[in-house]
Amino acid sequence: MPFQFSLATVLRLRENLEHTELLTLEKRYSELALAQGRLWEAEQNIIRAAESRQLQLSRGTTAIQLQLAIEEESQMRQQRDALLQKLQEAQKVLREQLVVYWKARQKRDILQELRKQKFDVYQRAQAKLEQRERDELFLLRRKRVR
């Protein structure tokens, strides 16, 4: 009789849930990378704006141009702060998803281990049965020879 694991359906369900959580985790990593990239770009824009303002000051500029440059730089800093908040939120969501994924994986691992143990018991029982059959066959042949 072939091996049948009574919780095979549950194990498949756990495997599917783990896979779903893994896909969600990968999505969260992508969102985090995107947020990091946007924050880096915002930082680079602020640096370029500050360098540009310094260049304008060294060449001489009007007060209105300087005021506009300062306001633009201020807006960039506000945008960077908003992106930093999004990055922190993405990190938080990623940490939460990691916990969800590890719990799903742990539940699947438990069932996988249970299946392995049951299969080992099955294999030992099958080996004993086969050995008993060989022994009986040997004894029957031995009786015939006498």
N, C-alpha and C positions, 0 to 999 in steps of 0.2 A: 504494500500500500504506500503510495507516495506521501511525502511530508505535506501536511496541511497545517498552517498556522491559523489558529482560531481568530486572532486579532489582525489578520492580514489587511482587512478593509480599513481598520483604524490606523494601521501603520501607513498605508497609502495616503490616507487623509492627512496624517501628521507630516508625511513627506511633502505633500502638496502645500500644506500650510507653511512649512519651513521654506519651501521654494518661493512662495508668495512674499513672505517676510524678507527673504534675501533680495528679491527684486525691488521691494520697497526700500530696503537698505541701500542698494546700489543707486536708486533714484535720489535718496537723501545725500549720498556722497556727491553725486553730480550737482545737486543744488548747492551744497557747501562749496564745491570748487567754483561754481559760477559766482557765488557771492564773494569768494576770495578774489576772483579775477576782477570783478566790478570794483571792489574796494581798492585793489592795487591800481586800477586805472584812475580812480578818483584821486588817489594819493599822487600819482604822476601828474595829473592835471593841476593839482594845487602847486606842486613843485614848479611846473612850467609857468604857471601864472605868477608865482612869486619871482621867478627869474626874469620874466618879462617886465614885471613892475619895477624891479631893480634896474633893469636896462633902461626903462623909460626915465627913471629918476636920474640916472647918470647922464643921460643925453639931454635932459631937461624936458619938462612936460607941464601942461596946464593943470590947475587945481581940479578942474572938472574931469579931465582924463584920469588923474590920479584917484579921484573919488570913485569913478566908474570901475577902475581896476580893483580897488579895495572892496567894493560891493560885489563884484564878480567873484573875487577870491572868497569872500564871506559866504556867498551862495554855494560855492564849491565845498567849503568846509561843512556847511549844513548838509549838503548832499552826502558827503563822506560820512558824517555822523549817522545819517539815516541808513547808509549802507553798512556801517559797522553794527548797527542794531539788527539789521537783517542777517548779517553774518552770525551774530551771537544767537539769534533765534534759530538759524539753520544748524548751528552747533548743538543747541539744546534738543532740537527735533531729532538730529542724528543720534545723540546719546540715548534718547528715549527709544528710538527704533532699534538701536543695538541691543537694548535690554529685551525688547519684544522678540527680536530675532533669536537671541541666545536662549530665551525661554522655549521658543518653538523648537529650536535645535535640541535642547535638552530633553524635551518631551519625546521627540522622535528618536533620540539616542537611547532612551530608556526602553522604548518598544523594540528598537532594533536589537538591543542587548537581550531582551526577553526572547525575541525570536531566535537569536543565536543559541541561547541556552536550551530552548525547546528543541531546536534542530540537533544540537549535540546529544540530548537525551534520546531523541528519535534515532540518530545514527548508532548510538550504543545499543539500543534495543534491537535495531535491525541486525547489527553485527552478531548479537547474542542469538537471535533467531536463526540467522544463516549458519552459525556455528552449530547450533542444536540440530538443524536439518542435516548438515554434513556428518555430524556424529551419528545420527540415526541411520543415515544412508550407509555409513561405514559399518555400523553394527549389523544392519540387514545383510549386507554383502558378506560379512564375516560368518553369519549364521548359515548362509547358503553354501558357503565353501565347506563347511563341516559336514 
